[in-house]
Amino acid sequence: MLASVSNGQEPIVRIHKGYRYEDGIAHIRQLQGRYGCLRRVEVGKSVLGKSIDALVLGSGEECVHVNASVHANEWITTPLLLRFIEELAAELESSSGRGDAGSLTEDLLGRITLWAVPMVNPDGINLSQDGLWPECPYREHLLSWNSGVEDFSRWKANIRGVDLNDQFPAGWEEERARRSTGGPASQDYGGSAPLSEPEAAALASLTRRLRFSRVASLHTQGREIYWNYRDLEPDGSEALASRLAEASGYRAVKLTGSDAGYKDWFISEFRRPGFTIEAGVGVNPLPAGQFEAIYGEIKPLLTEFIRG
């Protein structure tokens, strides 16, 4: 297991009452300031022009990917992923400084490069926590899509009412028919066409460009790991899911009756292992007070995932 942030330094990534786009940007800048091994790459912009960033760590030819906060009210997954990156960067720089032979640096991050996108849905994250603001260009539409309710805490979609995890071209038509959601809503509307939303398109473009060897998408909740898609997953996917489950105490589940998610599309297009991780347990949005406990489960799971 990776070491915790050490050398007498307090962790940068912490949460209190919530976690907004601005918190993520501030933490990314602070992490870059502390850890020279971290690289930030803008991979796209949201509907409202917010930066969708990747943090890149490692130097290996094999590229692996983790993303978070595809769903707005699952915002706790962003600091979970950023804390993992922070501890991974701390271990990398500590090992480099010691010159440890066979350390994590030599054994893992010299072999792989991690591309992490901690906040896929930045507009939705802020909407779900803070609600509407006076200048919001979709204000009247959002009220209508949310059944006239000003509480957006259960909102999963992006700012245009599109569920980003129903946006990918893998059984998109089947998922749209199954959901029976004909227009923008708080969840379950797959949009007018696959990859119609800039957030989903940015993730697909990055994935096609780098052709990751395996991917994981962090969601909440249920303490489950989904690893299959229509029997298109490669050999070894179930075994790796079992290892992730053993590391975390989560349950590996063979899922049926679900299409159009990022994991589904990745498996379908690349025939490589893809996973959806449902972190924590409760009702979304999970409370900030659960962060440290959930991180204790997610850290060994992600460690096992990047080891492959």
C-alpha positions as CSV (number, residue, x, y, z in Angstrom):
1,M,0.0,0.0,0.0
2,L,1.2,3.5,-0.7
3,A,2.5,5.6,2.1
4,S,0.5,8.4,3.5
5,V,1.5,12.0,3.2
6,S,4.5,12.3,5.5
7,N,7.6,14.4,6.2
8,G,5.6,16.3,8.8
9,Q,3.4,17.9,6.1
10,E,-0.4,18.2,6.5
11,P,-2.3,16.9,3.5
12,I,-3.3,19.6,1.0
13,V,-6.5,17.8,0.0
14,R,-9.1,18.0,2.7
15,I,-12.8,18.8,2.8
16,H,-15.1,20.5,5.2
17,K,-18.7,21.3,4.2
18,G,-18.4,20.4,0.5
19,Y,-16.2,20.6,-2.5
20,R,-16.6,23.0,-5.4
21,Y,-14.8,23.6,-8.7
22,E,-12.8,26.4,-7.1
23,D,-11.6,24.0,-4.3
24,G,-10.4,21.6,-6.9
25,I,-8.5,24.2,-8.9
26,A,-6.9,25.6,-5.7
27,H,-5.8,22.1,-4.6
28,I,-4.4,21.3,-8.0
29,R,-2.3,24.5,-7.9
30,Q,-1.1,23.7,-4.4
31,L,-0.2,20.1,-5.3
32,Q,1.8,21.3,-8.3
33,G,3.6,23.8,-6.0
34,R,4.6,21.0,-3.6
35,Y,5.3,18.2,-6.0
36,G,7.4,18.9,-9.1
37,C,6.5,15.5,-10.5
38,L,2.9,16.4,-11.2
39,R,1.9,17.8,-14.5
40,R,-1.5,19.4,-15.3
41,V,-3.0,19.2,-18.7
42,E,-6.3,20.8,-19.7
43,V,-8.3,18.2,-21.7
44,G,-11.4,20.2,-22.3
45,K,-13.9,22.8,-21.0
46,S,-17.4,22.4,-19.6
47,V,-20.5,23.9,-21.0
48,L,-19.9,27.1,-19.0
49,G,-16.2,27.2,-19.9
50,K,-14.7,25.7,-16.8
51,S,-11.4,23.9,-17.2
52,I,-11.5,20.1,-17.2
53,D,-8.0,19.1,-16.1
54,A,-5.9,16.0,-16.0
55,L,-3.1,15.4,-13.6
56,V,-0.3,13.3,-15.0
57,L,2.1,11.3,-12.9
58,G,4.7,8.7,-13.9
59,S,7.0,8.1,-16.9
60,G,6.0,4.7,-18.2
61,E,4.8,3.9,-21.7
62,E,1.7,2.2,-20.3
63,C,-1.0,4.8,-19.7
64,V,-3.8,4.1,-17.2
65,H,-6.8,6.4,-16.3
66,V,-9.0,7.3,-13.4
67,N,-11.8,9.9,-13.5
68,A,-14.2,11.3,-10.9
69,S,-17.3,13.5,-10.5
70,V,-19.0,12.4,-13.7
71,H,-22.2,12.9,-11.7
72,A,-22.7,16.3,-10.0
73,N,-23.9,15.1,-6.6
74,E,-21.1,12.6,-6.4
75,W,-18.6,15.5,-5.9
76,I,-16.9,13.7,-3.0
77,T,-15.1,11.5,-5.5
78,T,-13.0,14.5,-6.7
79,P,-11.2,15.0,-3.4
80,L,-10.9,11.2,-3.0
81,L,-9.0,11.0,-6.3
82,L,-6.9,14.1,-5.5
83,R,-5.9,12.8,-2.1
84,F,-4.8,9.6,-3.8
85,I,-2.7,11.6,-6.3
86,E,-1.2,13.6,-3.5
87,E,-0.1,10.5,-1.6
88,L,1.2,8.9,-4.8
89,A,3.2,12.1,-5.6
90,A,4.6,12.2,-2.1
91,E,5.7,8.6,-2.2
92,L,7.3,9.2,-5.6
93,E,9.3,12.2,-4.6
94,S,10.3,10.6,-1.2
95,S,11.5,7.4,-3.0
96,S,13.4,9.5,-5.5
97,G,15.1,11.4,-2.7
98,R,16.2,8.2,-1.0
99,G,17.3,6.5,-4.1
100,D,15.5,3.4,-3.1
101,A,16.1,0.4,-5.4
102,G,12.9,-1.4,-6.2
103,S,10.8,1.3,-4.6
104,L,7.3,2.2,-5.8
105,T,9.0,4.8,-8.1
106,E,11.1,2.1,-9.8
107,D,8.5,-0.7,-9.7
108,L,5.4,1.2,-10.7
109,L,5.6,4.8,-11.9
110,G,8.6,4.0,-14.1
111,R,6.3,1.4,-15.8
112,I,3.0,3.3,-16.0
113,T,1.8,6.9,-16.4
114,L,-1.4,7.8,-14.6
115,W,-3.8,10.2,-16.3
116,A,-6.3,11.3,-13.7
117,V,-9.3,13.6,-14.4
118,P,-10.6,14.5,-11.0
119,M,-13.6,16.7,-12.0
120,V,-15.4,15.7,-15.2
121,N,-18.6,17.7,-14.4
122,P,-17.5,21.0,-12.8
123,D,-20.7,23.0,-13.7
124,G,-22.9,20.3,-12.2
125,I,-20.8,20.0,-9.0
126,N,-21.3,23.7,-8.2
127,L,-25.0,23.6,-9.1
128,S,-25.7,20.6,-6.9
129,Q,-24.1,22.3,-3.9
130,D,-24.9,26.0,-4.3
131,G,-28.0,26.0,-6.5
132,L,-28.8,28.7,-9.0
133,W,-27.0,32.0,-9.2
134,P,-28.5,35.2,-10.6
135,E,-26.5,35.2,-13.9
136,C,-26.9,31.5,-14.6
137,P,-27.7,31.4,-18.4
138,Y,-29.8,28.3,-17.9
139,R,-31.6,29.5,-14.8
140,E,-35.2,29.2,-16.0
141,H,-34.6,26.0,-17.9
142,L,-32.9,24.4,-14.8
143,L,-35.9,25.3,-12.6
144,S,-38.2,23.7,-15.1
145,W,-36.0,20.6,-15.5
146,N,-35.8,20.3,-11.7
147,S,-39.6,20.4,-11.4
148,G,-39.6,23.9,-10.0
149,V,-37.5,23.0,-7.0
150,E,-34.6,25.3,-6.1
151,D,-32.8,22.5,-4.1
152,F,-30.4,20.9,-6.6
153,S,-28.6,18.6,-4.1
154,R,-29.8,15.5,-5.9
155,W,-28.8,16.8,-9.3
156,K,-26.5,14.3,-11.2
157,A,-26.5,15.8,-14.7
158,N,-24.4,18.6,-16.3
159,I,-25.7,22.2,-16.5
160,R,-27.8,21.3,-19.6
161,G,-29.6,18.5,-17.9
162,V,-27.7,15.7,-19.6
163,D,-26.5,12.7,-17.6
164,L,-22.8,12.4,-18.6
165,N,-22.7,8.7,-17.8
166,D,-25.5,8.0,-20.4
167,Q,-23.6,9.9,-23.1
168,F,-21.2,7.3,-24.5
169,P,-21.6,5.4,-27.8
170,A,-22.1,1.9,-26.4
171,G,-25.8,0.9,-26.5
172,W,-26.8,4.6,-26.3
173,E,-30.1,4.0,-28.1
174,E,-30.9,1.1,-25.8
175,E,-30.1,3.1,-22.7
176,R,-32.2,6.0,-23.8
177,A,-35.2,3.7,-24.4
178,R,-34.7,2.0,-21.1
179,R,-34.5,5.3,-19.2
180,S,-37.6,6.8,-20.9
181,T,-36.4,10.3,-20.1
182,G,-37.3,12.4,-23.2
183,G,-35.6,15.6,-22.3
184,P,-33.2,17.4,-19.9
185,A,-33.6,16.4,-16.3
186,S,-31.7,16.0,-13.1
187,Q,-30.5,12.5,-14.2
188,D,-31.0,9.7,-16.8
189,Y,-31.3,11.9,-19.9
190,G,-28.6,10.8,-22.4
191,G,-28.7,13.9,-24.6
192,S,-29.7,14.5,-28.2
193,A,-26.8,12.2,-29.4
194,P,-23.8,10.4,-28.0
195,L,-21.0,12.7,-26.9
196,S,-23.2,15.8,-27.5
197,E,-21.8,17.3,-24.3
198,P,-18.3,18.9,-24.1
199,E,-17.5,17.1,-20.9
200,A,-18.2,13.6,-22.3
201,A,-16.6,14.5,-25.6
202,A,-13.4,15.6,-23.8
203,L,-13.2,12.3,-21.9
204,A,-13.7,10.3,-25.0
205,S,-11.1,12.3,-27.0
206,L,-8.5,11.9,-24.3
207,T,-9.2,8.2,-24.1
208,R,-9.0,7.7,-27.9
209,R,-5.8,9.7,-28.1
210,L,-3.9,7.8,-25.3
211,R,-5.6,4.4,-25.6
212,F,-5.3,3.5,-22.0
213,S,-4.6,0.0,-21.0
214,R,-7.3,0.1,-18.3
215,V,-9.7,2.7,-16.9
216,A,-11.7,3.3,-13.7
217,S,-14.5,5.8,-13.0
218,L,-15.2,6.8,-9.4
219,H,-18.9,7.2,-8.5
220,T,-20.9,6.9,-5.3
221,Q,-22.4,4.8,-3.7
222,G,-22.8,1.2,-2.8
223,R,-19.3,-0.2,-2.2
224,E,-19.5,-2.1,-5.5
225,I,-17.2,-2.6,-8.5
226,Y,-18.7,-3.1,-11.9
227,W,-16.3,-4.8,-14.4
228,N,-18.2,-6.2,-17.4
229,Y,-20.1,-5.0,-20.4
230,R,-22.1,-7.4,-22.7
231,D,-19.4,-10.1,-22.5
232,L,-17.0,-7.8,-24.4
233,E,-14.6,-7.4,-21.5
234,P,-11.2,-9.2,-22.0
235,D,-9.9,-12.1,-20.0
236,G,-8.6,-11.1,-16.7
237,S,-11.2,-8.4,-16.0
238,E,-13.1,-10.4,-13.4
239,A,-9.8,-11.5,-11.7
240,L,-8.7,-7.9,-11.5
241,A,-12.1,-6.9,-10.1
242,S,-11.8,-9.6,-7.5
243,R,-8.4,-8.2,-6.5
244,L,-9.8,-4.7,-6.2
245,A,-12.7,-6.1,-4.1
246,E,-10.2,-7.9,-1.8
247,A,-8.1,-4.8,-1.3
248,S,-11.1,-2.6,-0.4
249,G,-13.8,-4.8,1.1
250,Y,-16.1,-3.8,-1.8
251,R,-18.1,-6.4,-3.8
252,A,-17.3,-7.2,-7.5
253,V,-20.6,-7.3,-9.4
254,K,-21.3,-8.6,-12.9
255,L,-23.8,-5.9,-14.0
256,T,-26.6,-6.4,-16.6
257,G,-29.1,-4.0,-18.1
258,S,-26.9,-0.9,-18.3
259,D,-25.4,0.8,-21.3
260,A,-23.9,4.1,-22.5
261,G,-21.6,4.6,-19.5
262,Y,-17.9,5.5,-19.8
263,K,-16.8,2.1,-18.6
264,D,-19.2,0.4,-21.1
265,W,-17.9,2.4,-24.0
266,F,-14.3,1.8,-23.1
267,I,-14.7,-1.9,-22.9
268,S,-16.8,-1.9,-26.1
269,E,-14.4,0.2,-28.2
270,F,-11.0,-1.0,-26.9
271,R,-11.7,-4.5,-25.4
272,R,-9.6,-3.6,-22.4
273,P,-10.5,-3.7,-18.7
274,G,-12.8,-0.9,-17.5
275,F,-14.3,-0.5,-14.0
276,T,-17.0,1.6,-12.4
277,I,-16.3,2.0,-8.6
278,E,-19.2,2.9,-6.4
279,A,-17.5,4.3,-3.3
280,G,-19.1,4.6,0.1
281,V,-22.6,3.8,1.2
282,G,-25.7,5.9,1.9
283,V,-27.7,8.5,0.0
284,N,-26.1,10.9,-2.5
285,P,-24.6,13.3,-1.9
286,L,-22.6,11.5,0.7
287,P,-21.7,13.7,3.7
288,A,-18.2,15.3,3.9
289,G,-17.8,13.6,7.3
290,Q,-17.4,10.3,5.5
291,F,-14.5,11.4,3.4
292,E,-11.6,9.9,5.5
293,A,-13.4,6.6,6.0
294,I,-14.2,6.2,2.3
295,Y,-10.6,7.2,1.4
296,G,-9.4,4.4,3.6
297,E,-11.2,2.0,1.3
298,I,-10.5,3.7,-2.0
299,K,-6.7,4.1,-1.5
300,P,-5.9,0.3,-1.5
301,L,-8.3,-0.2,-4.3
302,L,-6.7,2.4,-6.6
303,T,-3.3,1.2,-5.6
304,E,-4.2,-2.3,-6.8
305,F,-5.8,-0.8,-10.0
306,I,-2.8,1.1,-11.1
307,R,-0.6,-1.9,-10.4
308,G,-2.8,-3.9,-12.8
